Amino acid sequence: MLERQRRKKATEVTFVLPADAPPGPVSVVGSFNDWKPGTHVLEARLDGTRAVTVALPAKSTHSFRYLAAGDYWFNDEAADGQDGPNCRLDT
């Protein structure tokens, strides 16, 4: 799931997953962090989900995927679309 907060010159995007699916650490990896795993790791929240927030330039498009333990890559069904094998995110 994606949560968005629009600001004047940026959009804060919060990437949200259930606490246990998939198990183990998960990071969001994409064009906004040069596809570097571990840069944006999802952390537990009080509501039982885990999330990480990334500030992205307004009116831009980014590709991303999630990376879980065991080199398990997966997409977000709430993304704005597909960019090849990756998710597309429009701010």
C-alpha positions as a Markdown table, in Angstrom:
| # | Residue | x | y | z |
|---|---|---|---|---|
| 1 | Met | 0.0 | 0.0 | 0.0 |
| 2 | Leu | 1.2 | 3.5 | -0.7 |
| 3 | Glu | 0.3 | 6.5 | 1.4 |
| 4 | Arg | 1.0 | 10.0 | 0.1 |
| 5 | Gln | 1.3 | 13.5 | 1.6 |
| 6 | Arg | 1.7 | 16.2 | -1.0 |
| 7 | Arg | 3.9 | 19.1 | 0.0 |
| 8 | Lys | 4.7 | 22.3 | -2.0 |
| 9 | Lys | 7.8 | 20.9 | -3.8 |
| 10 | Ala | 7.7 | 17.2 | -2.9 |
| 11 | Thr | 5.5 | 14.3 | -2.1 |
| 12 | Glu | 6.2 | 12.1 | 0.9 |
| 13 | Val | 5.4 | 8.6 | -0.1 |
| 14 | Thr | 5.0 | 6.0 | 2.7 |
| 15 | Phe | 5.5 | 2.4 | 1.5 |
| 16 | Val | 3.4 | 0.1 | 3.8 |
| 17 | Leu | 3.4 | -3.7 | 4.1 |
| 18 | Pro | 1.8 | -6.1 | 6.6 |
| 19 | Ala | 4.1 | -7.0 | 9.6 |
| 20 | Asp | 4.7 | -10.6 | 8.6 |
| 21 | Ala | 4.2 | -10.9 | 4.8 |
| 22 | Pro | 6.9 | -11.6 | 3.7 |
| 23 | Pro | 8.8 | -12.5 | 6.8 |
| 24 | Gly | 12.1 | -10.9 | 7.6 |
| 25 | Pro | 13.5 | -7.5 | 6.7 |
| 26 | Val | 12.2 | -5.8 | 3.6 |
| 27 | Ser | 13.5 | -2.7 | 1.8 |
| 28 | Val | 12.0 | -0.6 | -0.9 |
| 29 | Val | 14.5 | -0.2 | -3.8 |
| 30 | Gly | 14.1 | 2.0 | -6.8 |
| 31 | Ser | 15.2 | 4.8 | -9.1 |
| 32 | Phe | 15.0 | 7.3 | -6.2 |
| 33 | Asn | 17.8 | 5.4 | -4.2 |
| 34 | Asp | 19.9 | 4.2 | -7.1 |
| 35 | Trp | 18.5 | 0.7 | -6.6 |
| 36 | Lys | 20.6 | 0.2 | -3.4 |
| 37 | Pro | 19.1 | -2.5 | -1.1 |
| 38 | Gly | 19.0 | -1.5 | 2.6 |
| 39 | Thr | 18.7 | 2.2 | 2.0 |
| 40 | His | 15.0 | 2.4 | 2.8 |
| 41 | Val | 14.2 | -0.5 | 5.2 |
| 42 | Leu | 10.6 | -0.8 | 6.4 |
| 43 | Glu | 10.2 | -0.5 | 10.2 |
| 44 | Ala | 7.4 | -1.8 | 12.4 |
| 45 | Arg | 4.5 | 0.6 | 13.3 |
| 46 | Leu | 2.1 | 0.6 | 16.2 |
| 47 | Asp | -0.8 | -0.5 | 14.0 |
| 48 | Gly | 0.9 | -3.8 | 13.1 |
| 49 | Thr | 2.2 | -2.8 | 9.7 |
| 50 | Arg | 5.7 | -1.8 | 8.7 |
| 51 | Ala | 6.6 | 1.2 | 6.6 |
| 52 | Val | 9.2 | 3.7 | 5.4 |
| 53 | Thr | 8.6 | 7.2 | 4.1 |
| 54 | Val | 10.6 | 8.7 | 1.3 |
| 55 | Ala | 10.4 | 12.3 | 0.1 |
| 56 | Leu | 10.3 | 12.5 | -3.7 |
| 57 | Pro | 10.2 | 15.5 | -6.1 |
| 58 | Ala | 6.7 | 16.6 | -7.0 |
| 59 | Lys | 5.4 | 15.7 | -10.5 |
| 60 | Ser | 7.9 | 13.0 | -11.2 |
| 61 | Thr | 7.9 | 9.3 | -12.0 |
| 62 | His | 9.9 | 6.6 | -10.3 |
| 63 | Ser | 10.3 | 2.8 | -10.6 |
| 64 | Phe | 10.5 | 0.6 | -7.6 |
| 65 | Arg | 10.2 | -2.9 | -6.1 |
| 66 | Tyr | 10.5 | -4.4 | -2.7 |
| 67 | Leu | 13.4 | -6.7 | -1.7 |
| 68 | Ala | 12.9 | -9.2 | 1.1 |
| 69 | Ala | 15.3 | -11.7 | 2.7 |
| 70 | Gly | 16.5 | -14.5 | 0.5 |
| 71 | Asp | 16.7 | -12.2 | -2.6 |
| 72 | Tyr | 12.9 | -12.2 | -3.0 |
| 73 | Trp | 11.8 | -9.3 | -5.2 |
| 74 | Phe | 8.1 | -8.4 | -5.4 |
| 75 | Asn | 5.8 | -5.6 | -6.5 |
| 76 | Asp | 3.2 | -3.4 | -4.9 |
| 77 | Glu | -0.4 | -3.9 | -6.2 |
| 78 | Ala | -1.2 | -0.3 | -5.1 |
| 79 | Ala | 1.4 | 1.1 | -7.5 |
| 80 | Asp | 0.4 | 3.5 | -10.2 |
| 81 | Gly | 1.3 | 1.0 | -12.9 |
| 82 | Gln | 4.1 | -1.1 | -14.3 |
| 83 | Asp | 7.4 | -0.1 | -15.7 |
| 84 | Gly | 8.6 | -3.3 | -17.2 |
| 85 | Pro | 9.0 | -5.8 | -14.3 |
| 86 | Asn | 9.0 | -2.9 | -11.8 |
| 87 | Cys | 6.2 | -0.8 | -10.2 |
| 88 | Arg | 5.7 | 2.8 | -11.4 |
| 89 | Leu | 5.1 | 5.6 | -8.9 |
| 90 | Asp | 3.8 | 9.0 | -10.0 |
| 91 | Thr | 4.1 | 11.9 | -7.6 |
